[in-house]
Amino acid sequence: MPNKVDADLLQDYGISKGNVFALLSTLKFLNLIDEGGEPTADFGSLQTMGEEFQGNLEQIIRKAYADLFSRFDLTKDSREHIRNYFARNYSASQAGKATTLFYGLCSKAGIPTIEEKALRIAKARLVSEKLKGKIDTTGEEEQEEAEPREKEPEVRGVPHIDIRIHSRDFSSMQPNQIQVFFNGLSKVVRQREKSEEEES
């Protein structure tokens, strides 16, 4: 942990001179450094990893933006609402950047927002469409499936059941279930071959 966070330190870390002031202001707003630039206990809490880091960051964000969280439900209120909040309460000219920063911090902390929810739904829909494209049969097969089936004929005088498995059925099955299905099918085929050999 540095003894002091100032412009020189940030530039040593590669922060451009034009962004130093804004970053120092942000660190103070989040209570990560005090007015003199000395790191706070919250700063130390972020020197962690994984879930602990994410949980600590969430506490810091919720404390710094307590007024915003008291007024809005991020899973329902849009980015426009949040931007207007920053424009009214802080700076209209900086509202866009403040909104971007806020959503970026929420994402890092795992705080759910309406944007994250919409993105998750869009990704799920995309995956579903990709799977559907791989699993769906051709239009001809679907048409054949839709047509009423005639009564199945007897095979060599023995009544039988014609089982048709649609490829879509496999999308909801676990790998072990699919394996069991094909093992059972293989067993039926072997029994049939054995029966035919005995008859001949």
N, C-alpha and C positions, 0 to 999 in steps of 0.2 A: 504494500500500500504506500503510495507516495505521501510525503510529508505535507506537500502543498500542490494543489492543482491550479496552475495559472497558464497564461498565454504561452510562455516559453515551453512548458511541459507538453501542452497540446500540440504545438508545432513540432516538437521532437517526435511526437507520435504520428506525424504526417498530416495533421489537420491544417488545412489552408488558412492563411492569415485572415481571409475574409469571413471564415466561419467560426473563428475562435470566440469572438464575443457572444455569438448566438449560442454556442455550445456551453460556455461558462454560465450564461443566463439560465439555460435549461437545467444544468446540473444543480444550480442553486434552487430553481423552482421545484425540482424533484427532491430537494433536501439531501442531495448526495455530497454537497460541499457547503460549508458555511460562507458567510460574507467575506471572510479572509482567505477562502480557498482551501481550508483544511477539510479533509475527508470526514464525513460523519459515520455514525454506526451503520446507517443505511448503505453507505458506500461499501463498507466492509461486508455487509450481508450479501452483496452481489458477487463477492469473490468465491462463488460456489458453482456447482454444475447441476445439470439435470433438473429434476422436479423441485429441488430445494431452491435453486436459482429462480425458476419460474414462479414459485410461490412467493419468494421474497420480493421479486419485481412486481408482482401483482399487488402486494400490500403497499409498496411505495407509490404505485400509480393511483391506486384507489384513495390513498391519503392525499396526494398532491392534487388530484382532480375530484376531491370529495363533493364540491358544489355541483360539478357536471353530472356525476353519478347520481346525485340526489334528485336531479331534474329529468334525467333521460334514462330510458331503457334501451341499451345499445342493441338488443336483439329485435327491437321494433322501430326505433327512431333512425332515420336515414342519416347519411353523411351530411346532407344539406342542413339538417337540424343542428348537427354538431358544429358545422362551419359557421352558421348564423350565431350560435352561442359564443364562439370565439370572437366573431366580429363585433358583437354587442358588448362583451365584457372585457375584451383585451384590445385587439387592434384589427381594424377592418382590412388593412393592407397586408397583415401577416396571418390572417385567418386561414388561408389556404395551407400555408406551411405548418401552422399549428395543428390543423386537422390531420394532415399527413403524418406528422410526428405522433399525434395521439393514437391514430389507428395502427401505426407501426409498433408502438409500445404495447398496445393491447394484444397485437398478434404475437409478440415475443413472450408476453406474460400468459398467453392462453385464455385471455378474456374474450368470451364470445360476443360477436357483433352481428348485425344484420348482414353486413358484407361477407363476413366469414361464413355465415349460414347459407347465403345465396351461392357462394363459391363451392361449398360442400355439396349442395344440391345439384349444381351444374356438373360437378365432377362425377357424382353418382349417376346422373342421367347419361353422361357421356360413356361411362363404363358400361352401363346397362345397354346402351345402343350398340356399342362395340360387341358385347357378348351376344346380343340378339342377332347382329349381322353374321357372326360366326356360326351360331347355332341354328338359325332359321333355315328351313328347307326352301326349295324353289317354289315359284308360284304354281307350277304344275302339280307338285306334291301336295300343296295346300288345297288345290282344287280337287284333287283325287280324294283327299281326306274329307272334304266337305260333302262329296257326293255320297248318297245313300248306298250302303253295301248290300249286295245280294246275299242270299242265304249261302253260307259256305258249303261246298260240296263235301261228300265223304271221301276219304282217302283210303282206297282199297277196301271199301265197305266198312271202314272203321270211323265213327264220328270223331271229329277233332276240333280243336279250338284254334283259330288263327289269331295270334297275338301280334299287334302292331305297336311298336314303341316309337313315339315321335321324338325326333332329336332334341326338341325343347325340354323333354322330360329329364334328360340327363343334366341339364343346367342346375337343377335343384337337388341333385344327388351328390353325396359325398363320394370320394374316390373308392373307399372300401365297399360302398353300396353298389357302385358300378361293377367292381371286381366280382362281387357275389353274384350279380345278375349274369355276367358273362360266364362265370364258372358253372352256374346252373344251366345256362343255355348249352354249354359244351357237354354237360352231362347228358342232357336230353338227346343231343345229336349222337353221342356215342351209343346210347341205349337203342336209338333207332337203327344205327348201322349194324349193331349186334343182332337186332331182331331180323333185319333184312338178310343177314348172312345165314341165320338159322333157317329162315324160310327157303332160301335157295339151296 
